[in-house]
Every structure is written in structure tokens, then in C-alpha cells.
Amino acid sequence: MSQWLDDQPVAVVSAELAFAALALARRFADGATLWCWSPGAPEHAQHVAVEFVHPVIVGTRALPAVAVADGDATATLRTMARAGDALVVVSSGDAAVSGLLKRTEAWGMTTIWMGCGPRPEASSADHLLWLSDDPQARHDGRLVLGYHLLWELTHVCFEHPGLLREPSATEGPTCTTCSDEGRMGEVVTSQGDDATVRTACGIETVTTLLVGPVAPGDLVLLHAGTAITVVDG
Amino acid sequence: MTDFLYPFIDGEERDAGALLEDLARSAEAKAAASDDLRRTTLDGLAGQLDAAATEMSARFVAGGRLFAFGNGGSSTDAAAVASLFGHPPSGRPLPARSLAADPAVLTALANDVGYELVFSRQLASSAGATDIALGLSTSGSSVNLLRAFEQAKRIGALTIGLAGYGGGSMAQAGTVDHCLVVSSDSVHRIQEAQSAVTFELWRRVQRCLVEGALDVD
């Protein structure tokens, strides 16, 4: 009986890891940087980053990954991250993480949240990799195993170059991401009934008539050039 | 059009289903291997863990501090050990820190006296006879760890080394009081088992401190 995932079917987490690894490999193939953040335990973020930057297996490709310092990850990523980058958060359930992961959608980042202990909502990240309900997994090697596997599987994907292109990749003049309803945007500046917002597709000007005054940093849900809701970030 | 040069890399592959299945199967197999290694390692090292934890507890009771160190991923595992002892989820917080935590100290020493002395110089200036030096390496042969253990031994500190493979030079050096070896040749599986080992060390130290087993001495 596996102690690794004693409280949930191994197959479920393995399948989630597989999907996350392929998504991450596709981001890397498109030139992404992987940002790593582990609030309260910066060593985990540093461990993930060094795996990618300086692989233990000779001949394995070195990939751009950066550990974000424990302090204000939001301010750091807002300036450093580019649309198309990826973020892996290694943490137990945490309100600060959920807040940041809402915002990263506006920045066009692909997000992976790996952790153990009380399980957050599945929709909190693009890929939620919950290794165990047992908080002890953070200390006894099971969490380390989780991010080692993410690294190992990501590199297997590079052996399949034909699969590294996104099947639904943006082609032609319209952005498929942006054709979705209710996209997330982060206000950069606002003037009167207009605001400049940052979204996964770049900088856009939208009207704020429906939501009233907004301030830089506010998260807004956008539809058809209009801010329709201010979201708690 | 270069497929004939690289027949093993299929640039035209489009169905991700088979790959995803392979990845998931591979993850399961590796998780099972990690689980086995962690369990057999803890079973095999039980006696050594008891002895090491008993001596560590004696040092803590005497006012000693724990200095943890390693390179690369092992430096982050050393930071995790320091954090676990210093800010435990339960039990008594104990004085512990990582010798790789300060980039100013690390780069100054690396630049001026050489990377092989980055940990030993810190021990020379900070550590004393009641302290504990705990180093983690997967190869067991990192030169800066070997130098650190020599220094720690000279000043009378308790030395604890974690290594993989066959223990490497660490097992032969004669400067490591408790050499805890994970028998594997996979860097990742070794690190996972080493986390389990340090967690068990911490658990045993906490138990020792509560049960007062050390009053016997």
C-alpha cells in the first residue's frame, strides 16, 4: 500500500501530474520562464527552480526557472512575468495563494499549485496537484517527490516534439483565449469611464461604466470591451 | 522533412493520449519506488537514527545549535531541516540554521577562499563543542562537505552526514560520527529518502527531549 498517496487514488494524482507536465513542456517550448513560489517555505521554490536550471541528469536540457522570494510575490511577478510564462506554487492551502492565482490569469500565466494538507478548490489553479491530505507530507519526502516527478515528466515530453504545439494554439488574427467570455483583467490606469487593463492578450482599453471607479491593481472581469465586475483579488 | 535523420523523434506526432498515459504510469512507478526506498531506508537506519537523535538531544540540552548545509537541491533540503528544527509544526523550537542562507557570506567565501571552504569557514567562526553539524549530499563526496566535517570534528561538534549511493567519501572520512546512507543511485529518490530521514531525526529528537532519556547520562 502506497504511503505516498495514502488518502486518495494514486492514479488520479498521476494523471493530473501528466497533464501539468505536458502543459508546462508546451509553455517551455514557446519560450516561457517558470516562476516558483512557496510562501513560508522558500526552500521548496528554490528546489524546484534548481531542478530545471541545473538538471541532475547529464544531457538534459537546462530550462529557465526562477524562485520568487518569499515577500511580495505579486509585485515581483507583476513586473517580471510575461504572458505565456508559467507559475508553480508549492504550498498548503492559503488565501494569499488563491489571491495571486486569480491575478496571474490577467497576466496570461499558466499555473500549477502543488501541495498537501487541506485541499483548496480545484478551480484555484490551471493544474491543482494535491499530493496528500496529510500535512506531514510537506516534511517527510512526499512533497519533494511531487516536484521531482513534475520535472521528470516534463522532460519526457521533450522527447515528443510533435506534441509540444498547443492543439488549440492561437492562429490568425483572433486570440482564442480572448474569445472566451469573462476574461480577467488587471487595471493599469483609469481615466473617467475608461480604464487601461492588462489581460492575457496584452494591454486593452475598456469601459468601466458598469462597475464605477476602479484603481490600479484592481481585478476586473471583462466582456466585450466592458468591465462587468470587480473581483476580490 | 528531416525525419529520416531522427527516426526516433516523431515531429508529426499529434495524439497526446498515449503520452499522457505513459507519463501517468511512469509517475506511479516512480512514486512506488520512492515509497519503498523511504520505508526500507527508515527500517534499515532505525538503530543509527536512535543513536544520532540521542546525541543530538544531548547537544541541544547543553545549549548546542544545529548547522545544516548542502549544495544545490541538498542546500534546500538543509534549509528545510533548519526550518523543521527551528520552527516545528509541533513540539519545542530548537536553534538551527542553514549555512547556505546568506548569499553575501556564501559568495564572499567562495570568491576569496574557494568554494570548498564555504561551510567550514562558517563553522570555524560560529560553531563550538556543543553544536551539531549536519550535511546532506547525494554523492557523499562533495568536497566542501568533507572540509566542513573535518572542521566540525576539530572543534568537537557532533557530525551527522546524509549520503546516497554507497556513502561516498563521507562514509570513509572518519570525520562523520553518524553517516546515514540511502542505498540508491537516483539523485531524486535519494533526496526524497533523505527528507524522510531528517524528518525521523527531528521526531526522535523531540521525543528524546520530552521523555528526558538524556538525564541518564
Interface residues (C-beta under 8 A of the other chain):
Chain A: S2 Q3 W4 L5 V10 A11 V13 S14 A15 L17 A18 F19 A21 L22 A41 P42 E43 H44 Q46 H47 V50 E51 H54 V56 P135 Q136 H139 D140 G141 R142 V144 L145 H148 L149 E152 L153 V156 C157 E159 H160 P161 G162 L163 P167
Chain B: I9 D10 G11 E12 E13 R14 D15 A16 L19 L20 E21 D22 L23 A24 R25 S26 A27 E28 K30 A31 A32 S34 D35 R38 R39 G72 G73 S75 T76 D77 A79 A80 S83 L84 P89 V187 H188 Q191 E192 A193 Q194 S195 A196 F199 W202
